[in-house]
């Protein structure tokens, strides 16, 4: 796997982590819990943004940006594993199509 794809994957993972922290913040009942999860989410999202800037230096935005759709897959799978959220057949199919699309685009990165 080339370094550009690794950077896109790292950006997606950090972004996913940040979004999951936001969800966890929304589930908290105490102000301290909310603030802790939000700060964690902000740090992850900020790190992802810095790496994303590196991606944009290396790849055309028309190629890089659609690859961020990996976030849809990562967040859906993480929500299933962490919070036992149910995913319908339609959601699984959509997730599979996203993976196929990213794989096709990744061949040109």
PLY file of the C-alpha trace (Angstrom):
ply
format ascii 1.0
element vertex 109
property float x
property float y
property float z
element edge 108
property int vertex1
property int vertex2
end_header
0.00 0.00 0.00
1.47 3.36 -0.94
1.98 6.23 1.48
-0.83 8.35 0.00
-3.37 5.63 0.72
-1.99 5.18 4.22
-2.41 8.90 4.87
-6.01 8.81 3.62
-6.70 5.78 5.82
-5.13 7.50 8.84
-7.21 10.61 8.18
-10.34 8.46 8.02
-9.48 6.61 11.21
-8.83 9.83 13.13
-12.00 11.39 11.79
-13.97 8.28 12.68
-12.53 8.34 16.19
-13.51 11.99 16.55
-17.05 11.31 15.41
-17.38 8.36 17.77
-16.22 10.58 20.63
-18.96 13.06 19.70
-21.54 10.28 19.86
-20.19 9.16 23.21
-20.35 12.77 24.47
-24.02 12.86 23.50
-24.61 9.74 25.59
-23.08 11.22 28.75
-25.18 12.33 31.68
-22.62 14.56 33.40
-21.08 17.77 32.18
-17.58 16.45 32.90
-18.22 13.37 30.79
-19.49 15.46 27.91
-16.52 17.83 28.03
-13.98 14.99 28.22
-15.42 13.19 25.22
-15.78 16.41 23.23
-12.16 17.40 23.88
-11.01 13.94 22.85
-13.07 14.21 19.69
-11.69 17.64 18.88
-8.10 16.42 19.29
-8.70 13.47 16.98
-10.46 15.63 14.39
-7.66 18.22 14.55
-5.01 15.56 14.02
-7.02 14.18 11.11
-7.28 17.65 9.58
-3.50 18.14 9.74
-2.90 14.83 7.99
-5.65 15.67 5.50
-3.71 18.80 4.53
-0.74 16.56 3.71
-3.01 14.36 1.60
-4.20 17.41 -0.32
-0.58 18.34 -1.06
-0.02 14.94 -2.62
-3.28 14.03 -4.35
-5.80 15.87 -6.49
-8.83 16.78 -4.42
-11.05 15.06 -7.00
-9.39 11.79 -6.02
-8.72 12.39 -2.33
-12.09 13.71 -1.23
-14.23 10.78 -2.41
-11.86 8.43 -0.60
-12.93 10.04 2.68
-16.20 8.19 2.23
-14.37 5.44 4.10
-15.61 7.35 7.13
-19.17 6.18 6.42
-18.05 2.58 6.55
-15.81 2.97 9.59
-18.39 4.84 11.66
-21.18 2.39 10.77
-19.04 -0.62 11.66
-17.78 0.97 14.87
-21.34 1.89 15.92
-22.34 -1.72 15.34
-19.44 -3.02 17.45
-19.44 -0.42 20.22
-23.12 0.39 20.75
-24.67 -2.65 19.07
-26.54 -0.43 16.63
-28.48 -2.40 14.08
-27.64 -2.09 10.40
-30.21 -3.04 7.79
-29.42 -4.99 4.63
-29.66 -1.74 2.72
-27.06 -0.15 5.02
-24.73 -3.15 4.62
-25.12 -3.01 0.84
-24.45 0.73 0.79
-21.37 0.19 2.94
-20.13 -2.53 0.59
-20.63 -0.25 -2.41
-18.62 2.48 -0.67
-15.77 0.02 -0.05
-15.81 -1.07 -3.70
-15.80 2.56 -4.86
-12.90 3.49 -2.61
-10.96 0.43 -3.74
-11.46 1.39 -7.38
-10.36 4.97 -6.74
-7.42 3.84 -4.63
-5.90 2.13 -7.63
-5.16 5.59 -9.05
-3.71 7.16 -5.87
0 1
1 2
2 3
3 4
4 5
5 6
6 7
7 8
8 9
9 10
10 11
11 12
12 13
13 14
14 15
15 16
16 17
17 18
18 19
19 20
20 21
21 22
22 23
23 24
24 25
25 26
26 27
27 28
28 29
29 30
30 31
31 32
32 33
33 34
34 35
35 36
36 37
37 38
38 39
39 40
40 41
41 42
42 43
43 44
44 45
45 46
46 47
47 48
48 49
49 50
50 51
51 52
52 53
53 54
54 55
55 56
56 57
57 58
58 59
59 60
60 61
61 62
62 63
63 64
64 65
65 66
66 67
67 68
68 69
69 70
70 71
71 72
72 73
73 74
74 75
75 76
76 77
77 78
78 79
79 80
80 81
81 82
82 83
83 84
84 85
85 86
86 87
87 88
88 89
89 90
90 91
91 92
92 93
93 94
94 95
95 96
96 97
97 98
98 99
99 100
100 101
101 102
102 103
103 104
104 105
105 106
106 107
107 108
